[in-house]
Amino acid sequence: MKDSNFAEIRTKVIQDIIQLTREKYVYPEIGEKIATQIQTKLMNGEYAEIIDEMELAFNLTSDLQSISNDRHWSVVYDPKGVADQVDPENEADEDRMRRYLEKARKTNFGFERVERLKGNIGYIDLRLFEPSEYGGETAVAAMNFIANCDALIIDLRQNHGGYPSMVQLITSYLYDSKPRLINTFYYRPTGDTQQFWTFPHVPGKRRPDIPVYVLTSSDTGSGAEEFAYNLKQMERATLIGETTVGAAHPVTKEVVQGDFYVHLPYGRPINPITRSNWEGTGVEPHIAVPAEEALKTAHLNALEHLIEKCQDEDEKNYLEWTAEIIATEYSPVVLDEADLSRCTGEYGKRRFFIENGQLFYGHQELPGAFPIIPMTKTRFRLDEDMKFEFVLDKDGKASAMKLYYRDGRPEVIANRTG
């Protein structure tokens, strides 16, 4: 397209986009404003100096976004990509659908990691909300894996969006069987609205009774924002992290002149509580911390909540024991040899010594020695079962050692003998 035909193609691309804004943009009055201003620029020759497809796409994207103040807009020049484009919710081409499903399978339908964290806290690292008709089995497996946890963390810090059907499915596991309206979507091209309710039935166990934490970042966008916004307005989750992107409008892809495609915002969510959405403002967290601190904050917050609510003394002691370990795992304590040397010596049958800059523990009746991990300058742990605390004298040197067991056995106190 870099010959004399480019000027003609350039004009056709611009005119097609003008028509799309008038016919399909979510806000008719703004769509007309966009169309009028781009038409004026075209007539005034302001696009005439553009002789490159990529530059044309860049300039049109910039104009569409700046006029509408809507970052969903984009124009892309990608002849190969246009041929491969697929909308998994509206696609009849078997070859394209097969390619989409294979790509989605290799990313596990957005479920990057599902695990049980210390303290019996469920954790789901979700990178994309794929349509539930394709990713539903994976979602069900994830939600059933965490079904016996006492709290749940859903990590959306690297999630850029997806489809409301998956938002609907996951949300349903966080409520009882009574259907609740989550969101309503309005679609400009048809004038239709579509409601999403929690399901009266889901495969496996629901957990309407556990605290939920949603992690967000400044990169969390679109469908991921919907999930966070919905749960925040329904007071079902505590949001931790950063304010999200602020991209609420559903987007469709329209092919233009064969080699370009346009991401076009054609609908908007209407939350049943606020009657609005997060477009342009983002979703603000309840607890604002840098994204890299969000998991630590949520994990410790969840344990604090469980400790506060716990009525069983043994369970409470276990949770407090675990919370101390977790805090130091997220923020390791590093001690120099001078700090460590204050604790060395023999305490009854137990011996502590430094090797390669680390404090080791040995017992007269056991072979070998074991490295112990600092939690403070005077408190250490051996794995997750034993903790040592050194009592300092007025000169700052350890005079005694206290040994604690996770299983609640009586503590051992031994004076320093060497």
JODA-V86226 format. One line per field, one symbol per residue. ss: DSSP state (A for helix, B for strand, O for the rest). A space follows every 50 residues. Layout:
ss: ???
This chain:
ss: OOOOOAAAAAAAAAAAAAAAAAAAOOOAAAAAAAAAAAAAAAAOOOOOOO OOAAAAAAAAAAAAAAAAOOOOOBBBBOAAAAAAOOOOOOOOOAAAAAAA AAAAAAOAAABBBBBBBOOOBBBBBBOOBOOAAAAAAAAAAAAAAOOOOO BBBBBOOOOOOBOAAAAAAAAAOOOOOOOOBBBBBBBOOOOBBBBBBOOO OOOOOOOOOOBBBBBBOOOOOOAAAAAAAAAAAOOOOBBBBOOOOOOOOO BBBBBBOOOBBBBBBOBBBBOOOOOOOOOOOOOOOOBBOOAAAAAAAAAA AAAAAAAAAOOOAAAAAAAAAAAAAAAAAAOOOOOOAAAAAOOOBBBOOB BBBBBOOBBBBBBOOOOOBBBOBBOOOOBBBBOOOBBBBBBBOOOOOBBB BBBBBOOOOOOBBBBBOO
